[in-house]
Amino acid sequence: MLCGLAFVPPAEVPRLIDLVRDEVPDDLLPVADYFETTYVRCARARGRRREKPPRYEPELWNQYDAVLQRQARTNNLSEGWHNRFQVIVGCHHPSLYAALEELQKEQADTEIMAHQLQLGQRLEKVRSGRQEQLERHIYAIVSQYDEYEANDDVMSYLRAVGYDLHF
C-alpha cells in the first residue's frame, strides 16, 4: 500500500499515510516510519532539534497527475537513448573524434525527427506490449480514484494500484 501512495493526489498523501500505518503489521512499522519521515512528513522536533521537512516532498515523487495526463513516469527514454548511443559508439571510452562523429549522426537524426514533427507527422513510441498493458491498467485504476474516495474505500484503491505495479 505504500507504493499506492504514489498514485493519489499529493495533498492526500499525509492523510492516507495515517490510514496505511493503521493497517501495517507491527514488524513493518519501522519501514512505515522511515517512509513517513523521508517521503511524507518532516522529522518531528525533539528537544532543541528543529522540525525538518521530508527529504523528498510528495510533489517530487508523486505520479498521480502524470498518470492522468499520460506523461512518462520514468526516465527510461533517456536511459534507453544512453544505452543505444553507447552501443552505436561501440565502447565505453571512445576517442574524441569517434564521439563527435556519432554525436553529429545523432544530431542529424534529431533534426529529421524535428522536421517530421513540423510536418505534422507522428513519431511512434517503441514500447513493449507488457509495458503498454501495465500503463493501461494503472490509468484505469488511477482515473477511478474519486470513486474510491466517494465510497470511502481508499484502502482498496491503494491495494489495487500497489498490486498492479507488480502485474
Beta strands, then each sheet from edge to edge (+ up, - down):
end
